Amino acid sequence: MSYFVQVVVDGLSNGAIYAALALAIVLVFRATGLVNFAQGGMAVAATFVAYALVRAGVPVLAALLAAVVAGFALGALLERGVMRHFERGEPDTAIVATIALLLLLTGGSAFFFGYEPHPFPSLFPNRTFEVLGVFVSLRSVGTIVVLLAVMAGLQLLFRSTKLGLAMRAVADNPESSALSALPVSRLLMVGWGLAAALGAIAGVLVAPQLFISPGMLDFVLVYALAAAILGGLDSPVGAVVAAAFIGVAESLAGAYVDIVGDDLKIAVPFLAVMVILVLRPQGLFGKKTTVRV
């Protein structure tokens, strides 16, 4: 029994990594109505800001705050300089533009810092403690607590604040929002900035476990997209729950299904995602939309 619980705890630890980036994907979708494939590149670029400051002797927490500010500025700049030109175009074109931004940001990070991985200090002590025969990492617990706080903050932002409600209105119908005197362009810029700032938090939380490199979040982005889609692209709670499900399913499959093992365990949660989405296309916590034609 303790082995089973240990496998589940390890799965939740992996799920916390996926949830960190999934929340940023949900944020930019709720703010702009766009799936942002550049989210991983934006998070890595902001994390490298924190890395440079840490190497210069700045404490990790102060470096994180600076990375959040830099991430917001980067997201706002990319929206103003690139994505605004696709606001009234085809959504598919905008998605391709985010893929191009991902490649550009990854290449830029490699140009300045190289491709080799670098160690990154953790915000939390790198210690484990034992509870009823199960070993739990203090770093993983801290990451989960931060993610739950971010999730609650996003829920509060989009449900209870004027800024969040205005961002949702712009994402749903920018034309009507403009007619209602909402500053559409400014709100889109803020949405991208907040998503990049959240990506900076995700990157700093993940970097101590993965080591920081330009491709650090490449495979995490795949899991994060799956979690965001499975949970419902408009639901921060759904993203966290789905990321936990994917992490635990992957961990259990690798531990208990011999034919799967470590090599094929990645396929198990994605197979489950496909089955669930066939039964519920809007995701576990997403809202079904009706389009009148």
C-alpha positions as CSV (number, residue, x, y, z in Angstrom):
1,M,0.0,0.0,0.0
2,S,2.8,2.4,0.8
3,Y,4.4,1.7,-2.6
4,F,1.1,2.6,-4.3
5,V,0.8,5.9,-2.3
6,Q,4.5,6.7,-3.1
7,V,3.7,6.2,-6.8
8,V,0.7,8.5,-6.6
9,V,2.7,11.1,-4.7
10,D,5.4,11.0,-7.4
11,G,2.7,11.4,-10.1
12,L,1.3,14.4,-8.3
13,S,4.8,15.9,-8.2
14,N,5.1,15.5,-12.0
15,G,1.6,16.8,-12.4
16,A,2.6,20.0,-10.6
17,I,5.2,20.6,-13.2
18,Y,2.6,20.2,-16.0
19,A,0.0,22.3,-14.2
20,A,2.5,25.2,-13.8
21,L,2.6,25.8,-17.6
22,A,-1.1,24.7,-18.2
23,L,-2.3,27.6,-16.0
24,A,-0.4,30.1,-18.2
25,I,-2.0,28.5,-21.3
26,V,-5.4,28.8,-19.7
27,L,-4.8,32.4,-18.7
28,V,-3.8,33.6,-22.2
29,F,-6.7,31.6,-23.7
30,R,-9.3,33.2,-21.4
31,A,-7.8,36.7,-22.0
32,T,-7.4,36.4,-25.8
33,G,-9.2,33.3,-27.0
34,L,-6.0,32.0,-28.5
35,V,-4.0,28.8,-27.7
36,N,-0.4,30.1,-27.3
37,F,2.3,27.6,-28.4
38,A,4.9,30.2,-27.5
39,Q,4.1,30.0,-23.8
40,G,7.0,27.6,-23.1
41,G,9.5,29.9,-24.9
42,M,8.3,32.9,-23.0
43,A,8.6,31.1,-19.7
44,V,12.1,30.0,-20.5
45,A,13.2,33.5,-21.6
46,A,11.9,35.0,-18.3
47,T,13.5,32.2,-16.3
48,F,16.9,32.9,-17.9
49,V,16.5,36.5,-16.6
50,A,16.2,35.0,-13.1
51,Y,19.2,32.7,-13.8
52,A,21.4,35.7,-14.9
53,L,20.4,37.6,-11.7
54,V,21.1,34.6,-9.5
55,R,24.5,34.2,-11.0
56,A,25.2,37.8,-10.2
57,G,24.4,37.1,-6.6
58,V,20.8,38.2,-6.3
59,P,18.6,36.1,-4.0
60,V,16.3,33.6,-5.7
61,L,13.1,35.3,-4.5
62,A,14.2,38.7,-5.7
63,A,15.3,37.1,-9.0
64,L,11.8,35.5,-9.3
65,L,10.1,38.9,-8.8
66,A,12.4,40.4,-11.5
67,A,11.6,37.6,-13.8
68,V,7.9,38.1,-13.3
69,V,8.3,41.8,-14.3
70,A,10.5,40.9,-17.2
71,G,8.0,38.2,-18.3
72,F,5.1,40.7,-18.2
73,A,7.1,43.2,-20.3
74,L,8.1,40.4,-22.8
75,G,4.5,39.2,-23.2
76,A,3.2,42.8,-23.6
77,L,5.9,43.5,-26.2
78,L,5.2,40.4,-28.2
79,E,1.5,41.2,-28.3
80,R,2.1,44.8,-29.3
81,G,4.9,44.0,-31.8
82,V,3.7,40.8,-33.4
83,M,0.3,39.4,-32.3
84,R,-1.7,42.6,-32.7
85,H,-1.2,42.2,-36.5
86,F,-3.2,39.0,-36.4
87,E,-6.0,40.1,-34.2
88,R,-8.6,40.4,-37.0
89,G,-7.2,37.7,-39.2
90,E,-7.8,33.9,-39.2
91,P,-7.2,32.2,-35.8
92,D,-5.1,29.5,-37.5
93,T,-2.6,32.2,-38.8
94,A,-2.2,33.5,-35.2
95,I,-1.5,30.0,-33.9
96,V,1.2,29.6,-36.5
97,A,2.6,32.9,-35.4
98,T,2.9,31.7,-31.9
99,I,4.8,28.6,-33.1
100,A,7.2,30.9,-34.9
101,L,7.6,32.9,-31.7
102,L,8.4,29.7,-29.8
103,L,11.2,28.9,-32.2
104,L,12.5,32.5,-32.1
105,L,12.5,32.7,-28.3
106,T,14.2,29.3,-28.0
107,G,16.9,30.3,-30.4
108,G,17.4,33.6,-28.7
109,S,17.8,31.9,-25.3
110,A,20.3,29.5,-26.8
111,F,22.2,32.4,-28.4
112,F,22.8,34.1,-25.1
113,F,23.1,31.2,-22.7
114,G,23.9,28.1,-24.9
115,Y,22.1,24.8,-25.1
116,E,23.8,23.1,-22.2
117,P,21.7,22.7,-19.1
118,H,22.5,24.8,-16.0
119,P,21.6,24.1,-12.4
120,F,19.2,26.5,-10.8
121,P,18.6,27.0,-7.1
122,S,15.2,26.2,-5.7
123,L,12.9,28.5,-3.8
124,F,12.3,25.7,-1.3
125,P,14.7,23.5,0.6
126,N,15.7,20.4,-1.3
127,R,14.7,18.0,1.5
128,T,12.4,15.1,1.8
129,F,10.4,13.9,4.8
130,E,8.7,10.6,5.5
131,V,4.9,10.4,6.3
132,L,3.6,6.8,7.1
133,G,6.4,5.2,4.9
134,V,5.9,7.7,2.0
135,F,8.7,10.1,1.1
136,V,7.6,13.5,0.1
137,S,9.8,16.3,-1.3
138,L,9.5,19.6,0.4
139,R,10.2,21.3,-3.0
140,S,7.2,19.5,-4.5
141,V,4.9,20.5,-1.7
142,G,6.0,24.1,-2.0
143,T,5.4,24.0,-5.8
144,I,1.9,22.5,-5.3
145,V,1.0,25.2,-2.7
146,V,2.2,28.0,-5.0
147,L,0.2,26.5,-7.9
148,L,-3.0,26.2,-5.8
149,A,-2.6,29.9,-4.8
150,V,-2.1,30.9,-8.4
151,M,-5.2,28.9,-9.4
152,A,-7.3,30.5,-6.8
153,G,-6.0,33.9,-7.9
154,L,-6.9,33.3,-11.5
155,Q,-10.4,32.2,-10.5
156,L,-10.8,35.3,-8.5
157,L,-9.4,37.5,-11.3
158,F,-11.8,36.2,-14.0
159,R,-14.9,35.9,-11.8
160,S,-14.7,38.8,-9.4
161,T,-12.7,41.7,-10.9
162,K,-13.6,44.2,-13.5
163,L,-10.3,43.6,-15.3
164,G,-10.9,39.8,-15.5
165,L,-14.5,40.2,-16.7
166,A,-13.4,42.7,-19.3
167,M,-10.6,40.3,-20.5
168,R,-13.2,37.5,-20.8
169,A,-15.5,39.8,-22.8
170,V,-12.7,40.7,-25.2
171,A,-11.8,37.1,-25.7
172,D,-15.4,36.1,-26.4
173,N,-16.3,38.9,-28.7
174,P,-13.8,41.7,-29.4
175,E,-16.1,43.5,-31.8
176,S,-18.9,43.9,-29.3
177,S,-16.4,44.7,-26.6
178,A,-15.0,47.6,-28.7
179,L,-18.5,48.9,-29.2
180,S,-19.0,48.8,-25.4
181,A,-16.0,51.2,-25.1
182,L,-13.7,48.5,-23.7
183,P,-10.0,49.1,-24.6
184,V,-9.6,45.9,-26.6
185,S,-6.0,46.3,-27.6
186,R,-4.9,47.3,-24.1
187,L,-6.7,44.3,-22.6
188,L,-5.1,41.9,-25.0
189,M,-1.7,43.3,-24.2
190,V,-2.4,42.9,-20.4
191,G,-3.6,39.3,-21.0
192,W,-0.3,38.4,-22.8
193,G,1.7,40.1,-20.2
194,L,0.0,38.3,-17.3
195,A,0.4,34.9,-19.1
196,A,4.1,35.6,-19.6
197,A,4.5,36.6,-15.9
198,L,2.8,33.4,-14.8
199,G,5.1,31.5,-17.2
200,A,8.1,33.1,-15.3
201,I,6.7,31.7,-12.0
202,A,6.3,28.3,-13.7
203,G,9.8,28.3,-15.1
204,V,11.4,29.3,-11.8
205,L,9.5,26.5,-10.0
206,V,10.4,23.9,-12.6
207,A,14.0,24.8,-13.4
208,P,15.5,23.3,-10.2
209,Q,14.1,19.9,-11.1
210,L,14.8,20.0,-14.9
211,F,17.9,22.2,-15.0
212,I,17.5,25.4,-17.0
213,S,18.1,25.2,-20.8
214,P,16.5,26.6,-23.9
215,G,14.5,23.4,-24.5
216,M,13.7,22.9,-20.8
217,L,9.9,23.1,-21.3
218,D,9.6,21.5,-24.7
219,F,8.2,18.2,-23.4
220,V,6.4,19.9,-20.5
221,L,4.5,22.1,-23.0
222,V,3.0,18.9,-24.6
223,Y,1.7,17.7,-21.2
224,A,0.6,21.2,-20.3
225,L,-1.4,21.6,-23.5
226,A,-3.0,18.2,-22.9
227,A,-3.9,19.2,-19.3
228,A,-5.3,22.6,-20.4
229,I,-7.5,20.9,-23.1
230,L,-8.6,18.1,-20.9
231,G,-9.5,20.4,-18.0
232,G,-11.2,22.9,-20.3
233,L,-9.3,25.8,-21.8
234,D,-11.4,28.3,-19.8
235,S,-10.9,26.6,-16.4
236,P,-7.8,27.1,-14.2
237,V,-9.2,24.5,-11.8
238,G,-9.7,22.1,-14.6
239,A,-6.0,22.6,-15.8
240,V,-4.7,21.7,-12.3
241,V,-7.0,18.7,-11.9
242,A,-6.2,17.4,-15.4
243,A,-2.5,17.9,-14.9
244,A,-2.6,15.9,-11.6
245,F,-4.6,13.2,-13.4
246,I,-2.1,13.0,-16.2
247,G,0.9,12.8,-13.8
248,V,-0.7,10.1,-11.7
249,A,-1.9,8.0,-14.6
250,E,1.5,8.1,-16.2
251,S,3.2,7.2,-12.9
252,L,0.8,4.3,-12.2
253,A,1.0,2.9,-15.7
254,G,4.8,2.8,-15.5
255,A,4.8,1.1,-12.1
256,Y,2.0,-1.5,-12.5
257,V,1.6,-2.3,-16.2
258,D,4.5,-4.4,-17.3
259,I,3.9,-4.1,-21.0
260,V,4.0,-0.3,-20.6
261,G,7.0,0.3,-18.5
262,D,9.0,3.6,-18.5
263,D,9.2,3.7,-22.3
264,L,5.5,3.7,-23.2
265,K,4.0,5.2,-20.0
266,I,3.7,8.6,-21.8
267,A,1.0,7.1,-24.1
268,V,-1.3,6.0,-21.3
269,P,-2.5,9.4,-20.0
270,F,-2.8,10.7,-23.6
271,L,-5.0,7.7,-24.5
272,A,-7.1,8.5,-21.5
273,V,-7.3,12.1,-22.6
274,M,-8.5,11.1,-26.0
275,V,-11.2,8.8,-24.5
276,I,-12.5,11.5,-22.1
277,L,-12.6,14.2,-24.8
278,V,-14.6,11.9,-27.1
279,L,-17.2,11.7,-24.3
280,R,-16.9,15.3,-23.2
281,P,-15.3,17.5,-26.0
282,Q,-15.3,20.7,-23.9
283,G,-13.1,19.1,-21.2
284,L,-13.8,18.1,-17.7
285,F,-14.5,21.6,-16.4
286,G,-15.1,23.5,-19.6
287,K,-18.4,25.0,-20.7
288,K,-20.2,23.8,-23.7
289,T,-20.7,26.6,-26.2
290,T,-23.5,27.0,-28.7
291,V,-22.9,28.8,-32.0
292,R,-25.9,30.2,-33.8
293,V,-25.6,30.1,-37.6
